[in-house]
Amino acid sequence: MPTPNEQYGKGYFLIASPVLPDPNFSRTVVLLCNHDEQGSFGLVINRPATISAKEVFEEMGVSDSPPGKIFIGGPVSPSQVFYLCRSKIPLPELDAISDGVYMGMSGELLD
């Protein structure tokens, strides 16, 4: 956990206050994927979607759907698909969020 003088960055979790009035973020846990002078970007990781992983990946053109759960990642660009994966080997084609955790957006890498 950062001290008051440290900045938050990639890989930190932001946990919403239970009394936060914004329905988009009430009771959410957000994984911070980017945080710099141009702004911040994170994914809500605890709001399950009603659509299946198979349906989402088929829509992306991925022929063999990888297993996993689908979550509503947040209120901005709701039709954009982002995925998180773990790997013991570096994946330079994806965005490293923390040690062994990567984020991607392209279905080509999943096929």
N, C-alpha and C positions, 0 to 999 in steps of 0.2 A: 504494500500500500504506500503510495507516495506521501511524503511529508507535505505540509502546506506550501513549501517553497518549490516542490517538484511539479512538473507538468504531467498530465495524463497523455498517453500515446497509444499506439497500436498495441492490441492485445489486452488492454485493460477492460474490465467489465464495469458498466455503469448500471447501478440498481436503483430503479425509480422509488421514490418515497411512496408509501401506501396511500398518502393523501394527495398525491399529485392530481390536479383537476383535469389535465389534458387526457382525453380518452385514448389518444394515439399512443401514449407512453405510460399510462397508469398501470402499475404492477408489472412493468417490463424489466427484463435484463437485456442490456444492449452490449454487444461485443464491439468495441471501438476498433475500426479497421483502418482509419486514417484520421490524423489530427495534426494540422499544420496551420500556418498563417493564412491559408486560403479557405480554411473551414474544416469541418469534421464530417465523418461518415461512419455510421455503425449499422449493425444488423441486430434486430430484435431476435433473440434466440429462444424465447419461451412462449411463443404464441402459435400453437399448431394450426395448420390450415386444414380445410375440409377436403381439399383435392389430394389425390395420391401422387407419390413420387413418379410412378409409372406414367400417369396422365401428363404431368409437367414435362418429363423428359421426352415423351413421344411428341409432344407439341414442339419441342426444341429440335426434333429430328434425330434424337439419340435412339438408335435401334435396339440396344440392349440396356434397359434401364438399370442403373446402379441402385442397390438397396439404400434405404434411408428414409428419413421423415422430412416432410415439407413444413416450413414455418412461414408465417407472415413476417417478413423482414422489416417492415416499417411502412409509414404512410407515403413516402416519396417514391415515385416510379414503381407502383405496385405490380406492373406487368413485367418488370425486369427481373430476371432470374439470376441470383447469385448463389454460389454453393461453397460450402466449407468442407475441407477434407484434411485428413492427417496423413503424414508420410514421414518415414524415417530417413528417406533420401531427399535431397533438395529438389524442388520442382520450380526451376527458373521461369517457366512459362506462366506460373501463377503468382499471385501477390502474397508474400510471406506476411502473416499476421503476427505470429509468435513462433517459438521453436516447434517445428513439426506441424504447424497449422497453416493452411493455405486457403486463399479465396480465389475463386474463378467466376467467369461469366459466360464463357464460350462452351457451347455444347460439343464442339469439335474435339475438345480434349477428353470428353467423357465417352465418345463413341469408340 
